[in-house]
Amino acid sequence: MRADGRELRVTVVGEGGNLGLTQRGRIEFARAGGRLNTDAIDNSAGVDCSDHEVNIKILLDGLVASGMLAHEARNALLAEMTDEVAGLVLADNGSQNAALGVARAHAPAMVPPHMRLTAELEERTGLDRRLEVLPDAAGFAALEAGGRGLTGPELATLLAHAKLDLTARVIETGLPDVPSFAGRLPEYFPRQLRERYPAAIAAHPLRREIVATQLVNEMVDGGGITYAFRLGEELSAAPDDALRAYAVTTAVFELPALWRRVRGDGRSAVSTVTADAVILESRRLLDRASRWFLMNRPQPLAVGAEVARFAGTVRALRERLPELLRGKERATVGRHADELIAAGMSVADAAVCAGLVYDYGLLDVVELTEIAERDREPREPGEVAQLYYALSEHLGIDAALTSVSLLERGDRWHAQARLALRDDLYASLRAITLDALREAPPGADVDEAIAMWERANASRLLRARAALQEVGTSQRLDLATLSVVSRQLRGLAR
């Protein structure tokens, strides 16, 4: 018996076999409010298990052929590893499904980048929209006009193609051989193999393919379907550049650990809606910090060195963020933390999650602290951070940044304009903070330091005052006003 997707009187469908539904049927069911992925996603644990089995047997058969392992011992070892392989496979499967859940949660806002990614995959890889039942340009335009996004089945298809494409491109680079990434190879294998045969793992004939697949899965599941694509579009970053930026940013800000706590392995005290919202907020930090590392640090990023340079200071200052922020910014974070606590989050996690976007400025704080050291006026990072956030509040930077976030996403050029404005605002704040550090002696009170900077820049401030007052009084600024504000702030920095 055949039935249309809209006729199903259930909430969730899981496909235990191939093509339990057609793709058009899945989409129809999803548009009617149902929840489902695709058969490929629902059966991905089986495919992943087969991949692990093949890669493990390649390793073991090499050991048998070399005389390092008896055939009978090989079979016993395979049986011994069953439960751990299942755990590795289910962890991969859970991560991918969590990523799709977040993708569904903000699919309407992501229609423009999803449209552009689909077009690129079509042009560069031969993606067949008709075969995959993905919208054409008119279909995407209709979704955007109607305030709708791609459905779960469509997102699952796009995710799969994005992962396949990125993996193939990463394999073509030298990234899988870089020690900081190649060292991840043992994580793919069960403990028994890691402990007994580390040399055989390191010499696995498919080691580059395994590492590339690991890294891409992790990046796409953590950063989202379009993370690498948008970095490529905005900064001409290749997939291996995106992977480096992802590795540095997630390590510096400890994002994977935060994601695990928020998700709670299915036992979290917060709802899925709250968890998805927090993860989306963390991705704003991930996006901005990734771009910062790609724009401001030597390329290609030296992952270990960059993490060592930034992580310690950033993590120490994150804990102090509520006291470092001032005025409206502090109040905003406090309210958000209270909301997260009311939603069931721990006080400690709520404090971290509420301040995620403001953590971004800590990268500039680290740089400014080092510049002050070179200027022979050593400053404590906490002193620099206090001045940085005090100036942000004093100049209304956060209000301007909020207005930038509310601008129309639109096409690629709208997105580039928003990014350029945001970058200009942060760059101005950074430069003004450096000016203020040079005006005030070490240890000066923050308010006095700002007053000294204002006295030294009285004429510039006079010209900029009207634009800055506009920031303070308006609830939302348009592109034209923000462009003027950005230019005035730029003019305040020497």
C-alpha positions in Angstrom: 0.0 0.0 0.0 1.3 3.5 -0.9 0.5 6.7 1.0 1.4 10.3 0.4 3.6 12.0 3.0 0.9 14.3 4.2 -1.4 11.4 4.9 0.9 9.8 7.6 -0.7 10.2 11.0 2.5 10.0 13.0 5.0 12.6 14.3 8.3 10.9 13.6 9.5 8.5 10.9 12.7 6.4 11.1 13.6 4.4 8.0 15.0 1.0 8.9 15.6 0.1 5.2 16.4 1.8 2.0 13.7 3.9 0.4 10.9 3.4 2.9 9.8 6.7 1.6 10.6 8.6 -1.6 12.5 11.9 -1.1 9.4 13.8 -2.3 7.3 11.9 0.2 9.8 12.8 3.0 9.7 16.4 2.1 5.9 16.4 2.0 5.7 14.8 5.4 8.2 17.3 6.8 6.3 20.2 5.4 3.2 18.9 7.2 5.0 19.0 10.5 6.6 15.6 10.6 10.1 14.9 11.8 12.5 12.7 9.7 15.8 12.6 8.0 16.6 10.4 5.1 17.2 6.6 4.8 20.9 7.3 4.4 21.1 9.2 7.7 18.9 6.7 9.5 21.2 3.9 8.3 24.4 5.8 8.6 25.4 3.9 11.8 25.4 0.7 9.7 27.5 2.2 7.0 29.9 3.7 9.7 30.1 0.2 11.3 31.0 -1.4 8.0 33.7 1.3 7.4 35.2 0.6 10.8 35.1 -3.1 10.2 36.9 -2.8 6.9 39.5 -0.4 8.2 40.1 -2.6 11.2 40.4 -5.8 9.1 42.9 -4.1 6.8 45.1 -3.3 9.8 44.7 -6.8 11.4 45.3 -8.6 8.1 48.5 -6.7 7.7 49.6 -7.8 11.2 48.7 -11.4 10.3 50.6 -11.3 7.1 53.7 -9.9 8.8 53.5 -12.7 11.5 52.8 -10.3 14.3 49.4 -11.7 15.0 48.0 -15.3 14.7 44.9 -15.8 12.7 43.0 -17.2 15.7 44.1 -14.3 17.8 42.8 -11.9 15.1 39.3 -13.4 15.3 39.3 -13.3 19.1 40.4 -9.7 19.0 37.6 -8.7 16.5 35.0 -10.2 18.9 36.6 -8.4 21.9 36.3 -5.0 20.2 32.6 -5.3 19.3 31.2 -3.1 22.1 33.8 -0.4 21.7 33.3 -0.2 17.9 29.5 0.1 18.6 30.2 3.0 20.9 32.4 4.8 18.4 29.8 4.4 15.7 26.9 5.6 17.9 28.9 8.6 18.9 29.4 9.6 15.3 25.7 8.9 14.6 24.6 11.0 17.5 26.8 13.9 16.6 25.5 14.0 13.0 21.8 13.9 14.2 22.5 16.7 16.7 23.9 18.7 13.9 20.8 18.2 11.8 18.6 19.1 14.7 20.4 22.5 15.0 20.1 22.9 11.2 16.4 22.4 11.3 16.1 24.9 14.2 17.4 27.8 12.1 16.8 26.7 8.5 14.7 29.7 7.5 17.5 32.1 8.4 20.0 30.1 6.5 18.2 29.9 3.1 20.6 32.3 1.4 23.8 30.4 2.2 22.1 27.1 1.6 21.1 28.3 -1.8 24.6 29.5 -2.6 26.2 26.3 -1.3 23.8 24.2 -3.4 24.7 26.3 -6.5 28.4 25.8 -5.9 28.1 22.1 -5.4 26.0 21.9 -8.6 28.6 23.8 -10.6 31.8 22.2 -9.1 30.8 18.6 -8.3 27.9 17.9 -10.6 25.2 17.8 -7.9 21.9 16.9 -9.6 19.2 19.0 -8.0 16.4 17.1 -9.8 17.8 13.7 -8.7 18.4 14.9 -5.1 15.1 16.9 -5.0 16.7 20.1 -3.9 15.1 23.5 -4.8 16.2 25.4 -7.8 16.8 29.2 -7.6 13.1 30.0 -7.8 12.4 27.4 -5.2 14.9 28.9 -2.8 13.5 32.4 -3.4 10.0 31.1 -2.6 11.2 29.6 0.7 12.8 32.9 1.7 9.8 34.9 0.7 7.6 32.6 2.8 9.9 32.6 5.8 10.5 28.9 5.5 13.7 26.9 5.2 14.8 23.5 3.9 13.2 20.5 5.5 15.0 17.8 7.5 15.3 15.5 4.5 16.7 18.3 2.3 19.2 19.4 5.0 20.3 15.7 5.3 21.0 15.6 1.6 22.9 18.9 1.6 24.9 17.8 4.7 25.9 14.6 3.0 27.1 16.3 -0.2 28.9 19.0 1.8 30.8 16.3 3.8 31.7 14.2 0.7 33.0 17.3 -1.2 35.0 18.6 1.7 36.6 15.2 2.5 37.6 14.8 -1.1 39.2 18.2 -1.2 41.0 17.8 2.1 42.5 14.5 1.0 44.1 16.4 -1.9 46.0 18.7 0.5 48.8 17.9 2.9 46.6 18.5 6.0 46.1 14.8 6.9 49.9 14.5 7.2 50.3 17.5 9.5 51.3 16.1 13.0 48.6 18.0 14.9 45.9 16.5 12.7 47.5 13.1 11.8 47.8 12.5 15.5 44.0 12.2 15.7 44.2 8.9 13.7 44.2 6.6 16.8 40.9 8.1 18.0 39.2 6.2 15.2 40.2 2.8 16.4 39.2 0.9 19.5 41.3 1.0 22.7 42.6 -2.5 22.2 44.3 -1.5 18.9 45.5 1.8 20.2 47.3 0.1 23.1 48.7 -2.9 21.3 49.5 -1.8 17.8 50.1 2.0 17.6 52.8 1.6 14.9 50.4 -0.4 12.7 47.7 2.3 13.1 50.2 5.0 12.2 51.1 3.0 9.0 47.5 2.2 8.0 47.3 2.4 4.2 44.1 4.5 4.4 45.3 6.7 7.2 44.9 10.0 5.2 41.3 9.1 4.2 40.4 8.2 7.7 41.9 11.4 9.2 40.2 13.6 6.5 36.8 12.0 7.2 37.2 12.4 10.9 38.1 16.1 10.7 35.4 17.0 8.2 32.7 15.1 10.1 33.8 17.0 13.3 33.9 20.4 11.6 30.5 20.1 9.8 28.7 18.6 12.8 30.2 21.3 15.1 30.3 24.3 12.8 27.3 23.6 10.6 26.7 22.7 7.0 27.8 26.0 5.6 30.7 26.8 8.0 33.5 26.0 5.6 31.6 27.2 2.6 31.1 30.7 4.1 34.7 31.0 5.1 35.6 30.2 1.5 33.1 32.7 0.2 34.1 35.5 2.6 37.9 35.0 2.8 38.8 32.6 0.0 39.7 30.1 2.7 40.3 26.6 1.4 38.8 23.6 3.3 42.1 22.9 5.0 42.3 26.6 6.1 38.7 26.2 7.5 39.8 23.1 9.4 42.7 24.8 10.9 40.6 27.7 12.0 38.0 25.4 13.4 40.6 23.4 15.4 42.2 26.6 16.9 38.9 28.3 17.7 37.2 25.3 19.3 40.3 24.5 21.4 40.8 28.1 22.6 37.2 28.6 23.6 36.7 24.9 24.7 33.5 24.7 22.6 33.3 20.8 22.2 33.3 20.5 26.0 30.6 23.1 26.2 28.5 21.4 23.5 28.7 18.1 25.4 27.6 19.7 28.6 24.7 21.5 26.9 23.6 18.3 25.1 24.3 16.2 28.2 24.3 13.0 26.1 20.6 13.1 26.1 20.4 13.6 29.8 20.6 17.4 29.9 18.4 19.4 32.2 17.6 21.9 29.5 15.2 21.4 26.6 16.3 20.7 23.1 15.0 24.1 22.1 17.3 25.8 24.7 20.3 23.6 23.8 19.9 24.4 20.1 19.7 28.1 20.8 22.9 28.0 22.9 24.7 26.0 20.3 23.7 28.5 17.6 25.0 31.3 19.9 28.3 29.4 20.2 28.5 29.2 16.4 28.4 33.0 16.2 31.5 33.0 18.3 33.0 30.2 16.2 32.3 32.0 13.0 33.7 35.3 14.2 36.7 33.9 15.9 37.6 31.7 12.9 37.5 34.7 10.7 39.7 36.6 13.2 42.3 33.9 13.2 42.3 33.6 9.4 42.6 37.4 9.0 45.0 38.3 11.8 47.4 35.5 12.3 50.1 34.0 10.0 48.9 31.5 7.5 48.6 28.6 7.4 47.6 28.6 11.0 50.0 26.7 13.2 47.3 25.0 15.4 49.4 24.0 18.4 51.2 27.4 18.6 48.0 29.4 18.2 46.2 27.5 20.9 49.2 27.8 23.2 49.3 31.6 22.6 45.7 32.4 23.2 44.0 29.6 25.3 45.4 30.3 28.7 44.6 34.1 28.8 41.2 33.6 27.1 40.1 30.9 29.5 41.2 32.9 32.5 39.4 36.1 31.4 36.3 34.2 30.4 35.7 33.4 34.0 35.9 37.1 34.9 33.7 38.3 32.0 30.6 39.2 34.1 32.8 41.6 36.1 34.7 42.9 33.1 31.6 44.0 31.2 29.9 47.2 32.1 26.5 48.9 31.8 24.1 47.6 29.2 26.5 44.8 28.1 26.8 43.5 31.7 23.0 43.7 32.1 22.3 41.9 28.8 24.6 39.0 29.9 23.1 38.9 33.4 19.5 38.7 32.0 20.5 36.0 29.5 22.2 34.0 32.3 19.1 34.2 34.4 16.9 32.9 31.5 19.3 30.0 31.0 19.2 29.1 34.7 15.4 29.3 34.7 15.5 26.9 31.7 17.4 24.3 33.8 21.1 25.2 33.1 23.7 25.2 35.9 24.8 28.6 37.1 28.4 28.0 35.9 27.3 26.9 32.4 24.7 29.7 32.2 27.4 32.3 32.9 29.6 30.9 30.1 26.8 30.5 27.6 25.4 34.0 28.2 28.7 35.7 27.5 29.7 33.7 24.4 29.5 36.5 21.8 31.4 38.9 24.2 34.2 36.3 24.5 35.2 37.2 20.9 36.8 40.5 22.1 39.3 38.5 24.3 41.3 37.7 21.1 41.9 41.4 20.6 42.7 41.7 24.4 45.5 39.1 24.0 46.9 41.0 21.1 46.7 44.4 22.8 48.4 43.0 25.9 51.3 41.9 23.8 51.5 45.2 21.9 51.6 47.0 25.2 54.5 44.7 26.2 56.4 45.7 23.1 55.6 49.3 23.8 57.5 48.8 27.1 54.5 49.6 29.1 53.5 46.1 30.3 49.9 45.6 31.2 48.0 42.8 32.9 45.5 41.1 30.5 42.7 41.9 33.0 43.6 45.6 32.9 43.5 45.6 29.1 40.2 43.7 29.1 38.6 46.2 31.6 39.5 49.1 29.4 38.4 47.3 26.2 34.9 46.5 27.5 34.6 49.8 29.2 35.2 51.6 25.9 32.8 49.3 24.1 30.1 50.4 26.5 31.1 54.0 26.5 31.1 54.2 22.7 28.0 52.1 22.1 29.8 49.5 20.1 27.5 46.7 21.3 24.4 48.6 20.1 25.9 49.1 16.7 27.0 45.4 16.5 23.4 44.4 17.4 22.1 46.5 14.6 24.5 45.0 12.2 23.2 41.5 13.1 19.7 42.6 12.4 20.5 43.8 8.9 19.0 41.8 6.0 21.1 38.7 5.2 20.1 38.8 1.6 22.6 37.7 -1.1 26.3 37.2 -0.9 26.9 41.0 -1.1 24.6 41.8 1.7 26.4 39.2 3.8 29.8 40.7 2.8 28.5 44.2 3.7 27.4 43.0 7.2 30.7 41.3 7.8 32.7 44.4 6.7 30.7 46.6 9.0 31.2 44.3 11.9 34.9 44.0 11.3 35.2 47.8 11.1 33.5 48.2 14.4 35.7 45.7 16.2 38.8 47.1 14.5 37.9 50.6 15.7 37.4 49.4 19.2 40.7 47.6 19.2 42.5 50.7 17.8 40.8 53.1 20.3 41.7 50.8 23.2 45.4 50.8 22.1 45.3 54.7 21.9 43.8 54.8 25.4 46.4 52.4 26.7 49.1 54.7 25.4 47.5 57.8 27.0 47.1 56.4 30.5 49.8 55.0 32.7 49.7 51.4 33.8 47.4 50.8 36.7 45.2 53.9 36.0 41.6 53.7 36.9 39.5 52.8 33.8 37.2 55.8 33.9 40.3 58.1 34.3 42.0 56.3 31.4 38.9 57.0 29.2 38.8 60.6 30.3 42.5 61.0 29.4 41.9 59.5 26.0 38.9 61.9 25.4 41.0 64.9 26.4 43.7 63.9 23.9 41.1 63.4 21.2 38.7 66.3 21.9 38.5 67.6 18.4 37.9 64.1 16.9 35.2 63.4 19.5 33.4 66.7 18.7 32.9 65.6 15.1 31.9 62.0 16.0 29.5 62.9 18.9 26.3 63.2 16.9 26.8 59.8 15.3 27.6 58.2 18.6 24.5 59.7 20.2 22.5 58.2 17.4 23.8 54.8 18.4 22.8 55.4 22.0 19.2 56.5 21.3 18.2 54.2 18.4 16.8 50.8 18.8 17.9 49.7 15.4 20.2 51.3 12.8 20.0 51.0 9.1 22.9 50.3 6.8 23.4 53.9 5.9 23.5 55.1 9.5 25.8 52.2 10.5 28.2 53.1 7.7 28.5 56.7 9.0 28.9 55.5 12.6 31.6 53.1 11.5 33.5 55.8 9.6 33.2 58.2 12.6 34.6 55.5 15.0 37.4 54.8 12.6 38.3 58.4 12.7 38.7 58.3 16.5 41.6 55.9 16.2 45.0 57.3 15.5 
